[in-house]
Amino acid sequence: MTLKKTILVAPLNWGLGHATRCIPIINALISNNFEPIIASDGAALLLLKKEFPHLKSIELPSYHISYPKKGYQFKFSILRGAYKIRRAIKTENKYLETLIETHEIDGVISDNRLGMHSKQVPSVYITHQLQVLSGMTTWLSTMMHQKAIKNFNVCWVPDVHDHPNLSGKLGHPNTYVIPTTYIGPLSRFNMTKQEATYDVMVVLSGPEPQRTLLEKKLLTEFKNYKGKALFVKGIIENKQVVFEEDHITIYNYMSSEQLENTLNQSKLVVSRSGYTTIMDLAKLNKRAFFIPTPGQFEQVYLAKRLKDQGLVASCHQNEFYIERLNDIESYSGLTNIEFEVNYQELFSLF
């Protein structure tokens, strides 16, 4: 009998998007007779442990990324924390070498964890940001990111190479020399035809304190909403908590199965314009309203791009009020991009 190869799957703990888009990768590894090990920290690790309680999991050093209350300070906050991030990357890279020996790891799949590469085993990097937007310093942040990606054997971009695509210039730079494979949009969900139970589903996610700031703002605005609404706070805790507040049903978090069912039962989704969220909602052919995280250039760009294409309404966080939801009538919504992933070919690297 052939022994299963062990693959370490390591998403960044920055919101929940990096972890959730690794779920279909982990499922595909299992289906193709590999043995995945989950490696991350914080909420991302907790989420994956809930999704795959039977898999071995490892806690990695935190990047200690902090997010400011004021969005315009985001870039400066990242620069201030650059030393801590670099130190964490070096620490996790050194730790990986130990893990390869102790857990007999045959390959690594890293979603935006820059230290999870090794010369000992094939290493894959997942990102949709071959171009990293940062305003006037986009050239620098892009150069630094691409230099870091060169430490890996190959880069997997969760998008299609051609048009139409979901990532725009983020995943399709004019020049790029690193070995790259477009693996199609990644989503843990499937579309099912169900009766609409909720008029609006609010899905909160992302780093603090901006997640909480948006939660408070939306709960205040939705007091004046006449329809049936459901909030998912995106706070991963040991126990699921559900309660009613006026006409709103509120969950601290949902499992993937619950999220899939509830999204399919909702007429409209209000959320951040994170790339994983966009991939999920496109897979489900949903109508949406996006509120990008203040100061996060990637989300601002993606929201504007989809708005300009007439697909999704959006506005800045400080400009949202409940009447804005009427804007969705002018937008057609997201649609699935059909793409068949050949996982057997993709995993042949290992």
LONU-474657 format. One record per residue (C-alpha): residue in one letter; y, z, x. Coordinates in nm, 4 decimals, padded with zeros to 6 digits. Each point is the difference from the previous one (the first is absolute). Layout:
BEGIN
<torse residuo="A" north="Y" up="Z" east="X"/>
...
//
This chain:
BEGIN
<torse residuo="M" north="00.0000" up="00.0000" east="00.0000"/>
<torse residuo="T" north="00.3456" up="-00.0968" east="00.1326"/>
<torse residuo="L" north="00.2366" up="00.2937" east="00.0413"/>
<torse residuo="K" north="00.3280" up="-00.0256" east="-00.1888"/>
<torse residuo="K" north="00.3066" up="-00.0543" east="00.2157"/>
<torse residuo="T" north="00.2636" up="00.2701" east="-00.0318"/>
<torse residuo="I" north="00.3583" up="-00.1117" east="-00.0704"/>
<torse residuo="L" north="00.2954" up="00.2374" east="00.0136"/>
<torse residuo="V" north="00.2599" up="-00.0786" east="-00.2706"/>
<torse residuo="A" north="00.3360" up="00.1591" east="00.0788"/>
<torse residuo="P" north="00.3023" up="-00.0498" east="-00.2316"/>
<torse residuo="L" north="00.3462" up="00.1368" east="00.0696"/>
<torse residuo="N" north="00.1102" up="00.2964" east="-00.2114"/>
<torse residuo="W" north="00.3309" up="-00.1488" east="-00.1225"/>
<torse residuo="G" north="-00.0014" up="00.0133" east="-00.3770"/>
<torse residuo="L" north="-00.3414" up="-00.0882" east="-00.1421"/>
<torse residuo="G" north="00.0069" up="-00.3798" east="00.0271"/>
<torse residuo="H" north="-00.1659" up="-00.0288" east="00.3406"/>
<torse residuo="A" north="-00.2876" up="00.2203" east="-00.1166"/>
<torse residuo="T" north="-00.0506" up="-00.1622" east="-00.3408"/>
<torse residuo="R" north="-00.0105" up="-00.3537" east="00.1354"/>
<torse residuo="C" north="-00.2741" up="00.1114" east="00.2394"/>
<torse residuo="I" north="-00.2217" up="00.0874" east="-00.2995"/>
<torse residuo="P" north="-00.1208" up="-00.3604" east="-00.0558"/>
<torse residuo="I" north="-00.0559" up="-00.0321" east="00.3768"/>
<torse residuo="I" north="-00.2133" up="00.3163" east="00.0031"/>
<torse residuo="N" north="-00.1976" up="-00.1183" east="-00.3049"/>
<torse residuo="A" north="-00.0569" up="-00.3374" east="00.1679"/>
<torse residuo="L" north="-00.1235" up="00.1700" east="00.3175"/>
<torse residuo="I" north="-00.2514" up="00.2001" east="-00.2031"/>
<torse residuo="S" north="-00.1131" up="-00.3124" east="-00.1878"/>
<torse residuo="N" north="-00.0506" up="-00.1815" east="00.3314"/>
<torse residuo="N" north="-00.2222" up="00.2746" east="00.1420"/>
<torse residuo="F" north="00.2561" up="00.1758" east="00.2223"/>
<torse residuo="E" north="00.0585" up="00.3749" east="00.0201"/>
<torse residuo="P" north="00.3743" up="00.0725" east="-00.0433"/>
<torse residuo="I" north="00.1639" up="00.3172" east="00.1270"/>
<torse residuo="I" north="00.3397" up="00.0913" east="-00.1494"/>
<torse residuo="A" north="00.2719" up="00.1157" east="00.2386"/>
<torse residuo="S" north="00.3567" up="00.0949" east="-00.0931"/>
<torse residuo="D" north="00.2132" up="00.3057" east="-00.0784"/>
<torse residuo="G" north="00.1834" up="00.1636" east="-00.2879"/>
<torse residuo="A" north="-00.0020" up="-00.1512" east="-00.3485"/>
<torse residuo="A" north="-00.1524" up="-00.3295" east="00.1204"/>
<torse residuo="L" north="-00.3072" up="00.1810" east="00.1338"/>
<torse residuo="L" north="-00.0292" up="00.2179" east="-00.3110"/>
<torse residuo="L" north="00.0155" up="-00.3042" east="-00.2273"/>
<torse residuo="L" north="-00.2738" up="-00.1858" east="00.1896"/>
<torse residuo="K" north="-00.2188" up="00.3109" east="00.0087"/>
<torse residuo="K" north="00.0254" up="00.0168" east="-00.3799"/>
<torse residuo="E" north="-00.0873" up="-00.3695" east="-00.0297"/>
<torse residuo="F" north="-00.2896" up="00.0188" east="00.2491"/>
<torse residuo="P" north="-00.1307" up="00.3584" east="-00.0009"/>
<torse residuo="H" north="-00.3312" up="-00.1149" east="00.1528"/>
<torse residuo="L" north="00.1622" up="-00.1483" east="00.3119"/>
<torse residuo="K" north="00.0744" up="00.1836" east="00.3222"/>
<torse residuo="S" north="00.3719" up="00.0656" east="00.0507"/>
<torse residuo="I" north="00.2107" up="00.0915" east="00.3018"/>
<torse residuo="E" north="00.3531" up="00.1423" east="00.0129"/>
<torse residuo="L" north="00.2317" up="-00.1831" east="00.2396"/>
<torse residuo="P" north="00.3286" up="00.1253" east="00.1542"/>
<torse residuo="S" north="00.2966" up="-00.0392" east="-00.2347"/>
<torse residuo="Y" north="00.2830" up="-00.2396" east="00.0897"/>
<torse residuo="H" north="00.2462" up="00.2574" east="-00.1414"/>
<torse residuo="I" north="00.2130" up="-00.2716" east="-00.1591"/>
<torse residuo="S" north="00.2877" up="00.1591" east="-00.1913"/>
<torse residuo="Y" north="00.2059" up="-00.1728" east="-00.2672"/>
<torse residuo="P" north="00.3678" up="00.0862" east="-00.0609"/>
<torse residuo="K" north="00.1510" up="00.0838" east="-00.3384"/>
<torse residuo="K" north="00.2558" up="-00.2755" east="00.0497"/>
<torse residuo="G" north="-00.1571" up="-00.3443" east="00.0368"/>
<torse residuo="Y" north="00.2578" up="-00.1400" east="00.2391"/>
<torse residuo="Q" north="-00.1084" up="00.2613" east="00.2554"/>
<torse residuo="F" north="-00.3614" up="-00.1247" east="00.0033"/>
<torse residuo="K" north="00.0274" up="-00.2118" east="00.3151"/>
<torse residuo="F" north="00.1707" up="00.2786" east="00.1920"/>
<torse residuo="S" north="-00.2590" up="00.2494" east="-00.1216"/>
<torse residuo="I" north="-00.2803" up="-00.2210" east="00.1353"/>
<torse residuo="L" north="00.1838" up="-00.0378" east="00.3328"/>
<torse residuo="R" north="00.0439" up="00.3766" east="00.0259"/>
<torse residuo="G" north="-00.3703" up="00.0470" east="-00.0634"/>
<torse residuo="A" north="-00.1091" up="-00.2802" east="00.2367"/>
<torse residuo="Y" north="-00.1089" up="00.2401" east="00.2740"/>
<torse residuo="K" north="-00.2276" up="00.1947" east="-00.2375"/>
<torse residuo="I" north="-00.1463" up="-00.3248" east="-00.1353"/>
<torse residuo="R" north="-00.0689" up="-00.1363" east="00.3507"/>
<torse residuo="R" north="-00.1616" up="00.3287" east="00.0980"/>
<torse residuo="A" north="-00.2205" up="-00.0041" east="-00.3124"/>
<torse residuo="I" north="-00.1038" up="-00.3610" east="00.0732"/>
<torse residuo="K" north="-00.1006" up="00.0907" east="00.3561"/>
<torse residuo="T" north="-00.1853" up="00.3078" east="-00.1241"/>
<torse residuo="E" north="-00.1980" up="-00.1905" east="-00.2620"/>
<torse residuo="N" north="-00.0821" up="-00.2757" east="00.2510"/>
<torse residuo="K" north="-00.1424" up="00.2571" east="00.2397"/>
<torse residuo="Y" north="-00.1825" up="00.1702" east="-00.2876"/>
<torse residuo="L" north="-00.1507" up="-00.3339" east="-00.1058"/>
<torse residuo="E" north="-00.1757" up="-00.0366" east="00.3341"/>
<torse residuo="T" north="-00.1698" up="00.3336" east="-00.0637"/>
<torse residuo="L" north="-00.0907" up="-00.0974" east="-00.3566"/>
<torse residuo="I" north="-00.1595" up="-00.3240" east="00.1178"/>
<torse residuo="E" north="-00.2374" up="00.1996" east="00.2170"/>
<torse residuo="T" north="-00.0712" up="00.2934" east="-00.2308"/>
<torse residuo="H" north="-00.0436" up="-00.2061" east="-00.3201"/>
<torse residuo="E" north="-00.1455" up="-00.3133" east="00.1637"/>
<torse residuo="I" north="00.2688" up="-00.2205" east="-00.1533"/>
<torse residuo="D" north="-00.0530" up="-00.3769" east="00.0200"/>
<torse residuo="G" north="00.3407" up="-00.1160" east="-00.1237"/>
<torse residuo="V" north="00.3403" up="00.1152" east="-00.1246"/>
<torse residuo="I" north="00.2105" up="-00.1218" east="-00.2931"/>
<torse residuo="S" north="00.3516" up="00.1407" east="00.0188"/>
<torse residuo="D" north="00.2551" up="-00.0391" east="-00.2770"/>
<torse residuo="N" north="00.3311" up="00.0479" east="00.1818"/>
<torse residuo="R" north="-00.1259" up="00.2764" east="00.2314"/>
<torse residuo="L" north="00.1173" up="-00.1352" east="00.3332"/>
<torse residuo="G" north="-00.2176" up="00.2221" east="00.2181"/>
<torse residuo="M" north="-00.3339" up="-00.0887" east="-00.1599"/>
<torse residuo="H" north="-00.1110" up="-00.2666" east="00.2467"/>
<torse residuo="S" north="-00.2466" up="00.0007" east="00.2867"/>
<torse residuo="K" north="-00.1382" up="-00.2270" east="00.2691"/>
<torse residuo="Q" north="-00.3426" up="00.1495" east="-00.0668"/>
<torse residuo="V" north="-00.0436" up="-00.1436" east="-00.3513"/>
<torse residuo="P" north="00.1569" up="-00.2797" east="-00.2128"/>
<torse residuo="S" north="00.3243" up="00.1221" east="-00.1562"/>
<torse residuo="V" north="00.1710" up="-00.1469" east="-00.3075"/>
<torse residuo="Y" north="00.3576" up="00.0612" east="-00.1123"/>
<torse residuo="I" north="00.0995" up="-00.0455" east="-00.3659"/>
<torse residuo="T" north="00.3637" up="-00.0688" east="-00.0844"/>
<torse residuo="H" north="00.2109" up="-00.2208" east="-00.2247"/>
<torse residuo="Q" north="00.3014" up="00.0523" east="00.2287"/>
<torse residuo="L" north="-00.0224" up="-00.2487" east="00.2835"/>
<torse residuo="Q" north="00.3765" up="00.0084" east="-00.0337"/>
<torse residuo="V" north="00.1423" up="00.3520" east="-00.0368"/>
<torse residuo="L" north="00.3342" up="00.0025" east="-00.1788"/>
<torse residuo="S" north="00.2534" up="00.2544" east="00.1246"/>
<torse residuo="G" north="00.3362" up="-00.1634" east="-00.0589"/>
<torse residuo="M" north="00.1866" up="-00.0990" east="00.3155"/>
<torse residuo="T" north="-00.2924" up="00.1239" east="00.2130"/>
<torse residuo="T" north="-00.2705" up="-00.2088" east="-00.1706"/>
<torse residuo="W" north="-00.0551" up="-00.1959" east="00.3205"/>
<torse residuo="L" north="-00.0661" up="00.3237" east="00.1911"/>
<torse residuo="S" north="-00.2262" up="00.1690" east="-00.2578"/>
<torse residuo="T" north="-00.1970" up="-00.3260" east="-00.0378"/>
<torse residuo="M" north="-00.0389" up="-00.0416" east="00.3763"/>
<torse residuo="M" north="-00.1171" up="00.3598" east="00.0409"/>
<torse residuo="H" north="-00.2509" up="-00.0293" east="-00.2850"/>
<torse residuo="Q" north="-00.1431" up="-00.3292" east="00.1235"/>
<torse residuo="K" north="-00.0318" up="00.1437" east="00.3514"/>
<torse residuo="A" north="-00.2008" up="00.2920" east="-00.1417"/>
<torse residuo="I" north="-00.2254" up="-00.2328" east="-00.2031"/>
<torse residuo="K" north="-00.0993" up="-00.1796" east="00.3219"/>
<torse residuo="N" north="-00.2118" up="00.3053" east="00.0860"/>
<torse residuo="F" north="-00.2400" up="-00.1030" east="-00.2784"/>
<torse residuo="N" north="-00.2553" up="-00.2825" east="-00.0045"/>
<torse residuo="V" north="00.1280" up="-00.1489" east="-00.3240"/>
<torse residuo="C" north="00.2584" up="00.0628" east="-00.2723"/>
<torse residuo="W" north="-00.1014" up="-00.0235" east="-00.3670"/>
<torse residuo="V" north="00.2852" up="-00.0859" east="-00.2369"/>
<torse residuo="P" north="-00.0688" up="00.0934" east="-00.3647"/>
<torse residuo="D" north="00.1553" up="-00.3146" east="-00.1439"/>
<torse residuo="V" north="-00.0607" up="-00.3750" east="-00.0161"/>
<torse residuo="H" north="00.1339" up="-00.2326" east="00.2674"/>
<torse residuo="D" north="00.1384" up="-00.2570" east="-00.2420"/>
<torse residuo="H" north="00.2422" up="00.0091" east="-00.2909"/>
<torse residuo="P" north="00.0224" up="00.1694" east="-00.2405"/>
<torse residuo="N" north="-00.0490" up="00.3252" east="00.1879"/>
<torse residuo="L" north="00.0986" up="00.3638" east="-00.0486"/>
<torse residuo="S" north="00.1467" up="00.1097" east="00.3342"/>
<torse residuo="G" north="00.2495" up="-00.2811" east="00.0649"/>
<torse residuo="K" north="00.1571" up="00.0058" east="00.3456"/>
<torse residuo="L" north="-00.1552" up="00.3400" east="00.0761"/>
<torse residuo="G" north="-00.3461" up="-00.1496" east="00.0380"/>
<torse residuo="H" north="00.1063" up="-00.3544" east="00.0911"/>
<torse residuo="P" north="00.2301" up="00.0016" east="00.3037"/>
<torse residuo="N" north="00.1160" up="-00.3253" east="00.1557"/>
<torse residuo="T" north="-00.1725" up="00.0725" east="00.3317"/>
<torse residuo="Y" north="-00.3009" up="00.2239" east="00.0554"/>
<torse residuo="V" north="-00.2576" up="-00.0272" east="00.2801"/>
<torse residuo="I" north="-00.2308" up="00.2958" east="-00.0718"/>
<torse residuo="P" north="-00.3454" up="-00.0929" east="-00.1436"/>
<torse residuo="T" north="00.0465" up="00.0356" east="-00.3753"/>
<torse residuo="T" north="-00.2222" up="-00.0378" east="-00.3053"/>
<torse residuo="Y" north="00.1437" up="-00.0130" east="-00.3525"/>
<torse residuo="I" north="-00.2561" up="00.1863" east="-00.2090"/>
<torse residuo="G" north="00.1671" up="-00.0335" east="-00.3403"/>
<torse residuo="P" north="00.1678" up="00.2763" east="-00.2054"/>
<torse residuo="L" north="-00.1930" up="00.3283" east="-00.0034"/>
<torse residuo="S" north="-00.0363" up="00.2001" east="-00.3200"/>
<torse residuo="R" north="-00.2426" up="00.2646" east="-00.1180"/>
<torse residuo="F" north="00.0557" up="-00.1069" east="-00.3636"/>
<torse residuo="N" north="-00.1364" up="-00.2586" east="-00.2426"/>
<torse residuo="M" north="00.1673" up="-00.1311" east="-00.3125"/>
<torse residuo="T" north="-00.1649" up="00.0770" east="-00.3336"/>
<torse residuo="K" north="00.1211" up="-00.0849" east="-00.3491"/>
<torse residuo="Q" north="00.0888" up="00.3243" east="-00.1748"/>
<torse residuo="E" north="00.2224" up="00.1036" east="-00.2866"/>
<torse residuo="A" north="00.3438" up="00.1200" east="00.1082"/>
<torse residuo="T" north="00.0099" up="00.3813" east="-00.0145"/>
<torse residuo="Y" north="00.3245" up="00.0560" east="00.1909"/>
<torse residuo="D" north="00.3322" up="-00.1792" east="-00.0184"/>
<torse residuo="V" north="00.0896" up="00.1037" east="00.3547"/>
<torse residuo="M" north="-00.2031" up="00.1401" east="00.2881"/>
<torse residuo="V" north="00.1954" up="00.1514" east="00.2872"/>
<torse residuo="V" north="-00.1861" up="00.0070" east="00.3319"/>
<torse residuo="L" north="00.1714" up="00.2099" east="00.2642"/>
<torse residuo="S" north="-00.0887" up="-00.0148" east="00.3684"/>
<torse residuo="G" north="00.1466" up="-00.0023" east="00.3476"/>
<torse residuo="P" north="00.1348" up="00.2571" east="00.2433"/>
<torse residuo="E" north="00.1961" up="00.3116" east="-00.0880"/>
<torse residuo="P" north="00.2668" up="00.0866" east="-00.0874"/>
<torse residuo="Q" north="00.0614" up="-00.3413" east="-00.1612"/>
<torse residuo="R" north="-00.3114" up="00.0224" east="-00.2192"/>
<torse residuo="T" north="00.1247" up="00.3248" east="-00.1567"/>
<torse residuo="L" north="00.3569" up="-00.1301" east="-00.0348"/>
<torse residuo="L" north="-00.1247" up="-00.3018" east="-00.1963"/>
<torse residuo="E" north="-00.2332" up="00.2166" east="-00.2103"/>
<torse residuo="K" north="00.2873" up="00.2246" east="-00.1088"/>
<torse residuo="K" north="00.2253" up="-00.2948" east="-00.0778"/>
<torse residuo="L" north="-00.2629" up="-00.1829" east="-00.2059"/>
<torse residuo="L" north="-00.1089" up="00.3088" east="-00.1957"/>
<torse residuo="T" north="00.3644" up="00.0549" east="-00.0931"/>
<torse residuo="E" north="00.0516" up="-00.3639" east="-00.1019"/>
<torse residuo="F" north="-00.3251" up="-00.0184" east="-00.1981"/>
<torse residuo="K" north="00.1098" up="00.2864" east="-00.2260"/>
<torse residuo="N" north="00.1992" up="-00.2692" east="-00.1811"/>
<torse residuo="Y" north="-00.2944" up="-00.2428" east="-00.0144"/>
<torse residuo="K" north="-00.1480" up="-00.0577" east="-00.3451"/>
<torse residuo="G" north="-00.3352" up="-00.1485" east="00.1016"/>
<torse residuo="K" north="-00.3193" up="00.1568" east="00.1331"/>
<torse residuo="A" north="00.0160" up="00.0664" east="00.3743"/>
<torse residuo="L" north="-00.2400" up="00.1232" east="00.2667"/>
<torse residuo="F" north="00.0992" up="00.1314" east="00.3442"/>
<torse residuo="V" north="-00.2271" up="00.0152" east="00.3042"/>
<torse residuo="K" north="00.1793" up="00.2090" east="00.2616"/>
<torse residuo="G" north="-00.2104" up="-00.1166" east="00.2939"/>
<torse residuo="I" north="-00.0496" up="00.3551" east="00.1281"/>
<torse residuo="I" north="-00.3555" up="00.0302" east="00.1324"/>
<torse residuo="E" north="-00.1245" up="00.3536" east="-00.0614"/>
<torse residuo="N" north="-00.3390" up="00.1701" east="-00.0179"/>
<torse residuo="K" north="00.0041" up="00.0132" east="-00.3809"/>
<torse residuo="Q" north="00.1285" up="-00.2541" east="-00.2498"/>
<torse residuo="V" north="00.2720" up="00.1387" east="-00.2271"/>
<torse residuo="V" north="00.1063" up="-00.1643" east="-00.3288"/>
<torse residuo="F" north="00.2745" up="00.1206" east="-00.2332"/>
<torse residuo="E" north="00.2362" up="-00.1231" east="-00.2718"/>
<torse residuo="E" north="00.3777" up="00.0118" east="00.0266"/>
<torse residuo="D" north="00.1660" up="-00.1160" east="-00.3215"/>
<torse residuo="H" north="-00.1487" up="-00.3486" east="-00.0599"/>
<torse residuo="I" north="-00.1133" up="-00.0476" east="00.3618"/>
<torse residuo="T" north="-00.3507" up="00.0592" east="00.1369"/>
<torse residuo="I" north="00.0119" up="00.1097" east="00.3656"/>
<torse residuo="Y" north="-00.2779" up="-00.0026" east="00.2612"/>
<torse residuo="N" north="00.0325" up="00.1328" east="00.3530"/>
<torse residuo="Y" north="-00.2419" up="-00.2747" east="00.1128"/>
<torse residuo="M" north="-00.2698" up="-00.2303" east="-00.1331"/>
<torse residuo="S" north="-00.3237" up="-00.1302" east="00.1463"/>
<torse residuo="S" north="-00.0267" up="-00.3742" east="00.0631"/>
<torse residuo="E" north="-00.2088" up="-00.0417" east="-00.3156"/>
<torse residuo="Q" north="00.2542" up="00.1856" east="-00.2131"/>
<torse residuo="L" north="00.2892" up="-00.1943" east="00.1506"/>
<torse residuo="E" north="-00.1732" up="-00.3322" east="-00.0606"/>
<torse residuo="N" north="-00.0666" up="00.0824" east="-00.3659"/>
<torse residuo="T" north="00.3486" up="00.1368" east="-00.0664"/>
<torse residuo="L" north="00.1775" up="-00.2874" east="00.1748"/>
<torse residuo="N" north="-00.1996" up="-00.2443" east="-00.2102"/>
<torse residuo="Q" north="00.1044" up="00.1956" east="-00.3107"/>
<torse residuo="S" north="00.3724" up="-00.0029" east="00.0848"/>
<torse residuo="K" north="00.2529" up="-00.2636" east="-00.1049"/>
<torse residuo="L" north="00.2410" up="00.0673" east="00.2881"/>
<torse residuo="V" north="-00.0200" up="00.1752" east="00.3363"/>
<torse residuo="V" north="00.2977" up="00.1690" east="00.1687"/>
<torse residuo="S" north="-00.0525" up="00.0697" east="00.3692"/>
<torse residuo="R" north="00.1163" up="-00.0434" east="00.3579"/>
<torse residuo="S" north="-00.0219" up="-00.3519" east="00.1419"/>
<torse residuo="G" north="-00.2526" up="00.0947" east="00.2678"/>
<torse residuo="Y" north="-00.2194" up="-00.2879" east="00.1109"/>
<torse residuo="T" north="-00.3275" up="00.1605" east="-00.1102"/>
<torse residuo="T" north="00.1478" up="00.0624" east="-00.3448"/>
<torse residuo="I" north="00.1020" up="-00.3655" east="-00.0194"/>
<torse residuo="M" north="-00.3525" up="-00.1118" east="00.0939"/>
<torse residuo="D" north="-00.1495" up="00.2313" east="-00.2647"/>
<torse residuo="L" north="00.2340" up="-00.1103" east="-00.2778"/>
<torse residuo="A" north="-00.0461" up="-00.3678" east="00.0871"/>
<torse residuo="K" north="-00.3772" up="00.0456" east="-00.0255"/>
<torse residuo="L" north="00.0496" up="00.1466" east="-00.3480"/>
<torse residuo="N" north="00.2573" up="-00.2610" east="-00.1128"/>
<torse residuo="K" north="00.2482" up="00.2748" east="-00.0895"/>
<torse residuo="R" north="00.3621" up="00.0023" east="-00.0991"/>
<torse residuo="A" north="00.1943" up="00.2460" east="00.2104"/>
<torse residuo="F" north="00.3346" up="00.1556" east="00.0825"/>
<torse residuo="F" north="00.0512" up="00.0873" east="00.3671"/>
<torse residuo="I" north="00.2220" up="00.2674" east="00.1548"/>
<torse residuo="P" north="-00.0209" up="-00.0422" east="00.3807"/>
<torse residuo="T" north="00.0102" up="00.3077" east="00.2208"/>
<torse residuo="P" north="00.3616" up="00.0382" east="00.1223"/>
<torse residuo="G" north="00.0449" up="-00.1197" east="00.3563"/>
<torse residuo="Q" north="-00.3486" up="-00.1481" east="00.0280"/>
<torse residuo="F" north="00.0846" up="-00.3605" east="00.0913"/>
<torse residuo="E" north="-00.3489" up="-00.1312" east="-00.0763"/>
<torse residuo="Q" north="00.0010" up="00.1258" east="-00.3602"/>
<torse residuo="V" north="00.3563" up="-00.1158" east="-00.0607"/>
<torse residuo="Y" north="-00.0922" up="-00.3479" east="00.1254"/>
<torse residuo="L" north="-00.3199" up="-00.0235" east="-00.2067"/>
<torse residuo="A" north="00.1771" up="00.1146" east="-00.3187"/>
<torse residuo="K" north="00.2846" up="-00.2480" east="00.0501"/>
<torse residuo="R" north="-00.2421" up="-00.2850" east="00.0806"/>
<torse residuo="L" north="-00.1991" up="00.0553" east="-00.3203"/>
<torse residuo="K" north="00.3196" up="00.0391" east="-00.2018"/>
<torse residuo="D" north="00.1402" up="-00.3264" east="00.1394"/>
<torse residuo="Q" north="-00.3272" up="-00.1727" east="-00.0912"/>
<torse residuo="G" north="00.0387" up="00.1173" east="-00.3599"/>
<torse residuo="L" north="-00.3155" up="00.2127" east="00.0145"/>
<torse residuo="V" north="00.1028" up="00.3679" east="00.0027"/>
<torse residuo="A" north="00.3185" up="00.1835" east="-00.1016"/>
<torse residuo="S" north="00.1320" up="00.2609" east="00.2431"/>
<torse residuo="C" north="00.3022" up="00.2086" east="00.0946"/>
<torse residuo="H" north="00.1102" up="00.2577" east="00.2559"/>
<torse residuo="Q" north="-00.1041" up="00.3586" east="-00.0651"/>
<torse residuo="N" north="00.3518" up="00.1279" east="-00.0688"/>
<torse residuo="E" north="00.0575" up="-00.2864" east="-00.2465"/>
<torse residuo="F" north="-00.3010" up="00.0646" east="-00.2234"/>
<torse residuo="Y" north="00.0436" up="00.1107" east="-00.3598"/>
<torse residuo="I" north="-00.2477" up="-00.0368" east="-00.2846"/>
<torse residuo="E" north="00.1757" up="-00.3007" east="-00.1569"/>
<torse residuo="R" north="-00.0824" up="-00.1959" east="00.3159"/>
<torse residuo="L" north="-00.3534" up="-00.0431" east="-00.1326"/>
<torse residuo="N" north="00.1393" up="-00.2559" east="-00.2449"/>
<torse residuo="D" north="00.0484" up="-00.2292" east="00.3026"/>
<torse residuo="I" north="-00.3727" up="-00.0722" east="00.0185"/>
<torse residuo="E" north="00.0253" up="-00.2485" east="-00.2876"/>
<torse residuo="S" north="00.1565" up="-00.2454" east="00.2453"/>
<torse residuo="Y" north="-00.2911" up="00.0240" east="00.2490"/>
<torse residuo="S" north="-00.3479" up="-00.1498" east="-00.0221"/>
<torse residuo="G" north="-00.1966" up="00.2685" east="00.1856"/>
<torse residuo="L" north="-00.2422" up="-00.0117" east="00.2929"/>
<torse residuo="T" north="-00.3099" up="-00.2185" east="00.0058"/>
<torse residuo="N" north="-00.3200" up="00.0190" east="00.1994"/>
<torse residuo="I" north="-00.0416" up="-00.2182" east="00.3079"/>
<torse residuo="E" north="-00.3609" up="-00.1164" east="00.0055"/>
<torse residuo="F" north="-00.1581" up="00.0474" east="00.3417"/>
<torse residuo="E" north="-00.3650" up="00.0441" east="00.0872"/>
<torse residuo="V" north="-00.0509" up="00.2232" east="00.3031"/>
<torse residuo="N" north="-00.2988" up="-00.0839" east="00.2168"/>
<torse residuo="Y" north="-00.0702" up="00.3554" east="00.1179"/>
<torse residuo="Q" north="-00.3123" up="-00.1023" east="00.1865"/>
<torse residuo="E" north="00.2082" up="-00.2318" east="00.2163"/>
<torse residuo="L" north="00.2801" up="00.2540" east="00.0256"/>
<torse residuo="F" north="-00.2332" up="00.2763" east="00.1177"/>
<torse residuo="S" north="-00.1822" up="-00.2269" east="00.2480"/>
<torse residuo="L" north="00.2473" up="00.1320" east="00.2603"/>
<torse residuo="F" north="-00.2052" up="00.3203" east="00.0047"/>
//
